[in-house]
Amino acid sequence: MKVTRIDCTPFTLPLKRPVRFANGRLVVTEHVLVEIHTDEGLVGRAEAPSRPFFYGESQASMVAAVKQWFGPLLTGLHPLQIEQAWAGFATVEHNNTIKGALDIALHDLAGQILGQPCHRMLGAWATQVRATYICGYDAPEVMAQEALMVRERYGITSFKLKVGIDPSQDVSMLHTLRRALPDALLYVDGNSGLSGPDAVRVLDAGYEVGLKWAEEPVHRDDRPGRAFAARHSRVPLMGDESCRNPEEATREINEGIVQAVSIKTARTGFRVSRDIVAQCSARRVQTVIGSQGDSTLGIVSALHFAVAHRATAINPAELTFHLNTESDILTEPVVVRDGMLTVPDGPGLGVQIDAEKLARYRVQ
């Protein structure tokens, strides 16, 4: 069996409400559907999210990267030659999420070939994981109302709260959310918007309300600010944009900056995400499956990885972004029931693309 071609289809999904964070605002989500075809008729699928503000990738650039570089690299390989694929990926810098999507599509093919779901091939630790909902930056009362609605409707009791624009408002929001949700797991994401001293100020309030983690309060390139926050914060720091690969994650851990790492399969696929889990597990650093503004295809992909490993299954996973999108491109919905997500059990990712939905949201 050999890879014969790779098709890329850009698509854009509208959001029910905009999501604001420290360095941007989303009103739609932009993706590229990747489909790897074989000479025996099997097709592996995954999605790559467009994140120009984090990785410099657009829908157009990802399609071009596959056409110019990655398509020729993969054509002729057996779908199980994932190490060979990554050796080829390493010859091209950056392009994080399109590499991640191609890796996941190869794993989808591997599961189809072997007749097993991806989560079983990757480790088969569990079949469910607790869900986290992300509240975008807004007035404290608005964020509290959103969280309460989500808890009532879906049974979710873990929330990530966006901070990093106005430290005074952040402090007020933390107390408001804790009063509204006295028993919930709460943590924050600064999206690199704070200085070291402002981060400590916000996280002092976070410690008072029992925050679990603080994700990227200070920019990854502000080394003195990050060190200051790590030294003075009583809330454990979590790496995200500073931990885009195993080497960066190892540096942040060894320097004592982070005590947890957000793993996003959209940017590291399954292959490299496993390397990050290994680095963290060896150093007793916690891992959390993060969100990249995924559609349901990306959510299912990350869900397979989340439940496969003990280290990722023990913490809630940020796989609920689809609750804020108007539609998706899968034939079956991703259901959150009693605050839990259950992984599909079909071969590979175990999902099918709805051709009519894809045609509706496709970018020409």
C-alpha positions in Angstrom: 0.0 0.0 0.0 1.3 3.5 -0.9 0.2 7.1 -0.6 -0.9 8.3 -4.0 -2.1 11.9 -3.4 -3.1 14.4 -0.7 -6.2 16.6 -1.1 -6.6 19.8 0.9 -9.9 21.6 1.3 -10.1 24.9 3.2 -13.2 25.4 5.2 -14.5 28.1 7.6 -17.0 27.7 10.4 -19.0 30.6 11.9 -19.0 31.0 15.7 -22.1 31.5 17.8 -20.3 34.4 19.6 -16.8 35.9 19.2 -14.0 34.6 21.4 -11.7 37.3 22.7 -8.3 36.7 24.3 -5.2 38.8 25.1 -3.7 38.9 21.7 -6.6 38.5 19.4 -10.3 37.8 18.7 -12.0 35.0 16.8 -15.3 35.5 14.9 -14.9 32.4 12.7 -12.6 29.4 12.7 -10.5 28.6 9.7 -9.3 25.1 8.9 -7.9 22.9 6.1 -9.3 19.4 5.7 -6.4 17.0 4.8 -7.2 13.8 3.0 -4.4 11.3 2.3 -5.3 8.8 -0.4 -3.8 5.3 -1.0 -3.6 3.0 -3.9 -6.0 0.6 -2.1 -8.8 3.1 -1.7 -8.3 4.0 2.0 -8.4 7.7 2.9 -6.9 9.1 6.1 -8.3 12.5 7.3 -7.4 15.2 9.7 -7.7 19.0 10.0 -5.2 21.8 10.3 -6.4 25.0 12.0 -5.2 28.4 10.6 -3.3 30.2 13.4 -1.3 33.1 11.8 -0.9 34.8 15.2 0.8 31.8 16.7 2.4 29.8 13.9 2.3 32.1 10.9 0.1 29.6 8.9 -3.0 30.5 6.8 -5.3 28.3 4.9 -3.6 29.4 1.7 -0.1 28.8 3.0 -1.0 25.3 4.3 -2.4 24.2 1.0 0.7 25.6 -0.7 3.0 23.8 1.7 1.3 20.4 0.9 1.5 21.0 -2.8 5.1 22.2 -2.9 6.7 20.2 -0.1 4.8 17.7 1.9 2.8 16.0 -0.8 5.9 15.0 -2.8 7.5 13.9 0.5 4.7 11.5 1.4 3.8 10.2 -2.1 5.0 6.7 -2.4 5.4 6.0 1.3 3.5 3.3 3.1 1.0 5.0 5.5 2.7 3.2 8.4 6.1 4.9 7.6 5.3 7.7 10.0 9.0 8.0 11.1 10.0 8.5 7.5 7.3 11.1 7.2 8.6 13.1 10.1 12.1 12.8 8.8 10.8 14.6 5.7 8.9 17.1 7.7 12.1 18.1 9.5 13.6 19.3 6.2 11.0 22.2 6.2 10.9 24.7 9.1 7.8 25.7 10.9 4.4 24.8 9.3 3.3 23.3 12.7 -0.3 22.6 12.2 -0.2 21.2 8.7 2.5 18.8 9.8 0.3 17.8 12.8 -2.6 17.2 10.5 -0.6 15.1 8.1 0.6 13.0 11.0 -2.9 12.5 12.4 -4.2 11.5 8.9 -1.5 8.9 8.7 -2.5 7.5 12.0 -6.1 7.5 10.8 -4.9 5.4 7.9 -2.9 3.1 10.2 -6.0 2.4 12.3 -8.0 1.6 9.2 -5.3 -0.8 8.0 -5.1 -2.5 11.3 -8.8 -2.4 12.1 -8.3 -0.6 15.4 -9.2 2.9 16.7 -6.3 5.3 17.1 -6.7 5.5 20.9 -6.2 1.7 21.2 -3.1 1.8 19.1 -1.7 4.7 21.1 -2.1 3.3 24.5 -5.8 2.4 25.3 -5.7 3.8 28.9 -9.4 5.0 28.9 -12.4 5.6 26.7 -13.6 8.8 28.4 -12.1 12.1 29.6 -13.5 15.0 31.6 -14.2 18.1 29.5 -13.0 21.7 30.1 -14.9 24.7 28.7 -13.0 27.8 27.7 -14.6 31.2 28.6 -13.4 34.0 26.4 -12.3 37.3 27.8 -15.4 39.4 28.8 -16.9 41.3 31.7 -16.8 39.2 34.9 -20.6 38.8 35.1 -20.8 37.8 31.4 -18.1 35.1 31.9 -19.9 33.8 35.0 -23.2 33.6 33.2 -21.6 31.7 30.3 -20.0 29.2 32.7 -23.2 28.6 34.6 -25.1 28.0 31.4 -22.5 25.5 30.2 -22.5 23.7 33.6 -26.3 23.4 33.5 -26.5 22.3 29.9 -23.6 20.0 29.6 -22.6 19.1 33.2 -19.1 20.6 32.7 -17.4 21.5 35.9 -13.9 22.5 34.6 -13.3 25.9 33.1 -10.4 27.8 31.6 -10.8 31.5 31.9 -9.1 34.0 29.5 -7.1 36.8 31.2 -4.3 39.1 30.2 -5.8 42.4 29.0 -6.7 44.3 32.2 -5.2 42.9 35.5 -7.7 44.7 37.7 -10.6 43.2 35.7 -8.9 39.8 35.9 -8.7 39.9 39.7 -12.4 40.9 39.8 -13.4 38.1 37.4 -11.6 35.4 39.4 -13.5 36.3 42.5 -16.8 36.5 40.6 -16.3 33.1 38.9 -15.4 31.4 42.2 -18.5 32.8 43.9 -20.6 31.5 41.0 -18.8 28.1 40.8 -17.6 27.2 44.3 -16.7 23.6 43.5 -15.5 23.9 39.9 -12.0 23.4 38.7 -10.7 26.8 37.5 -7.6 27.9 35.7 -6.5 30.8 33.6 -4.9 31.5 30.2 -3.0 34.8 29.8 -2.1 34.2 26.2 1.2 35.9 27.0 -0.5 39.3 27.7 0.9 40.1 31.1 4.2 41.4 32.5 5.9 39.4 35.2 4.7 41.7 38.0 1.2 41.9 36.6 1.0 38.2 36.3 2.0 37.7 40.0 -0.7 40.3 41.0 -3.4 38.4 39.1 -2.2 35.0 40.3 -2.1 36.2 44.0 -5.9 36.5 43.5 -5.8 33.2 41.7 -4.2 31.5 44.6 -6.9 32.9 46.9 -9.7 31.4 44.8 -7.9 28.0 44.3 -6.7 28.2 40.6 -5.3 24.9 39.4 -2.9 26.4 36.8 -2.0 29.6 35.0 -1.3 29.1 31.3 1.3 31.4 29.6 0.7 34.6 31.6 4.0 36.0 30.3 5.3 35.9 26.7 7.7 33.1 25.9 10.5 35.6 24.9 10.3 37.6 28.1 12.7 35.4 29.9 13.1 37.8 33.0 9.4 38.2 33.2 8.7 34.5 33.0 11.3 33.8 35.7 9.8 36.5 37.9 6.4 35.0 37.6 7.6 31.5 38.2 9.6 32.5 41.2 6.8 34.5 42.9 3.5 32.9 41.8 1.9 30.4 44.1 -0.2 29.1 41.2 1.6 26.5 39.0 2.4 27.8 35.6 1.5 25.9 32.4 3.4 26.2 29.1 1.6 26.4 25.8 3.1 28.6 23.1 6.5 28.2 24.9 6.3 24.4 24.6 5.6 23.9 20.9 7.9 20.9 20.6 9.8 18.5 22.9 12.9 20.7 23.0 11.0 23.8 24.1 9.0 21.9 26.7 12.2 20.4 28.1 13.8 23.8 28.4 10.8 25.4 30.2 10.7 22.5 32.6 14.4 22.3 33.3 14.6 26.1 33.9 11.8 25.7 36.5 9.4 27.9 34.6 6.5 25.5 34.1 4.9 22.8 36.2 2.4 21.7 33.5 2.4 21.6 29.7 -0.5 22.0 27.3 -0.3 19.5 24.5 -2.1 20.4 21.3 -2.2 17.5 18.8 -3.2 20.0 16.1 0.4 21.4 16.2 2.4 18.3 17.1 0.3 15.4 15.7 0.3 12.2 17.6 3.9 11.3 17.0 5.6 14.4 18.5 2.9 14.8 21.2 4.0 11.4 22.5 7.5 12.7 22.8 6.3 15.7 24.9 4.2 13.4 27.1 7.4 11.3 27.7 9.5 14.4 28.6 6.8 15.6 31.0 6.2 12.2 32.6 9.9 11.7 33.2 10.0 14.9 35.2 6.6 14.5 37.0 5.2 17.5 35.1 1.4 17.3 34.4 0.0 17.4 30.9 -3.3 18.8 29.7 -4.8 18.4 26.2 -5.4 21.9 24.9 -7.6 23.5 22.3 -6.6 25.0 19.0 -10.1 26.3 18.2 -10.8 22.9 16.7 -13.8 21.8 14.7 -15.3 18.4 15.7 -12.8 16.6 13.5 -9.9 18.1 15.4 -11.7 17.5 18.7 -12.1 13.8 17.9 -8.5 13.6 16.9 -7.3 15.1 20.2 -9.8 13.0 22.1 -8.2 9.8 20.8 -4.8 11.0 22.1 -6.2 12.3 25.4 -7.8 9.0 26.5 -4.9 6.8 25.2 -2.4 7.9 27.8 -2.6 7.9 31.6 -0.8 11.2 31.8 -3.3 13.0 29.7 -6.5 11.2 30.7 -6.2 12.1 34.4 -6.8 15.8 33.7 -9.8 17.5 32.0 -9.3 18.1 28.2 -10.1 21.4 26.5 -12.2 19.7 23.8 -15.4 21.7 23.8 -14.8 24.4 21.3 -17.5 22.9 19.0 -20.1 24.0 21.5 -19.6 27.6 20.3 -19.6 26.8 16.5 -22.7 27.0 14.4 -22.0 23.7 12.6 -19.3 21.2 11.8 -18.3 18.8 8.9 -18.8 15.4 10.5 -21.8 13.1 10.0 -22.1 12.4 13.7 -22.0 15.0 16.5 -19.5 15.1 19.3 -21.6 14.8 22.5 -20.7 16.1 25.9 -22.7 14.2 28.5 -22.4 14.8 32.3 -19.2 16.7 31.6 -17.6 13.8 29.9 -16.4 13.0 26.3 -16.4 9.5 25.0 -14.0 8.5 22.2 -15.3 6.9 19.0 -14.5 3.2 18.7 -14.4 2.7 14.9 -11.1 2.0 13.0 -8.7 5.0 12.9 -10.4 8.2 14.1 -13.8 6.5 13.6 -15.5 9.5 11.9 -16.9 10.3 8.5 -17.1 13.6 6.6 -20.5 15.0 5.7 -20.0 16.0 2.1 -23.0 18.4 2.1 -21.7 20.3 5.2 -18.2 20.5 3.7 -19.5 21.9 0.5 -21.5 24.5 2.4 -18.5 25.8 4.4 -15.7 25.2 1.9 -13.6 28.2 0.9 -13.3 28.4 -2.9 
